[in-house]
């Protein structure tokens, strides 16, 4: 129940009942509404400052998740860059050294890309975290370019490995006849007494003595370059082109087992030992020519000899004696 108010009227000397005008009521109502509005605003501001609404809570959670995944992607990109750096180091300092080729230049490995703004489409979208997104895109693009360069490098290394396999197969790496006891090498490479002229003369190969008809074998993979018969000199002889600058010659043969242009493998029989041309006894005169120069064939006898046997045949070949042709 509302309280009734009275006031003293001096004219009537009585207490009269107080009645409010409409203006007073309106002012009181306006004051109450104003105060209520102010309090409501203060409450809303306070709530928004210290408490999140459901939408903001969802957005904050989403932002935290995006930040977590971004940091995780950054970490993975960093690990991939480290793995790529290890691959590049091995490529330059192991594989390319083995295959005797130059390492890839750093500026090629960086695989820079010129041109205008590559990320204009991202900028035009007006993304809030534009720099963060562009930074990650840039790192991934750089990684992809460097991986492409590395893949090309591995293609080259693979091709070099195939060529190296062909190279090792082509090297004249065995003795031209079966010489298990290492006692058939009669004369080595270098200055030797010529068997006919009886003067010291350069002996451009090595001589292996063997009975007439003993098989002679190709010392490396190649193509038969020449099959010739001459009076004097080499007599019946064969030349094999092994590629990579290697040519071998087998002289004073008795007969041939191959034809010109025929492909041969290391160990294939190409003919037999004879005593043709300027020869004083049945033997095979064997030469190795590298890039147009005569080289010591003994230096290439590593395929069918142990280190001890190789040392022994080096010692035998070093003795300065009379050649057989």
Buried (B, 14 or more C-beta within 10 A) or exposed (E): EEEEEEEEEEEEEEEEEEEEEEEEEEEEEEEEEEEEEEEEEEEEEEEEEEEEEEEEEEEEEEEEEEEEEBEEEBEEBEEBBEEBEEBBEEBBEEBBEEBEEEBBEEEEBEBEEEEEEEBEEBEEEEEEEEEBBBBBEEBBBBBEBBBEBBEEBEEBBEEBEEBBEEBBBBBBBBBBBBBEEBEBBBBBBBEBBBBEEEEEBEBBBBBBBBEEEBBBBBBBBBBBBEBBEEEEBBBBBBBBBBBBEBBBBBBBBBEBBBEEEBEBEBEBEBBBBBBBBBBBBBBBBBBBBBEEEBBBBBEBBEBBBEEEBBEBBBEBBEEEEBBBB
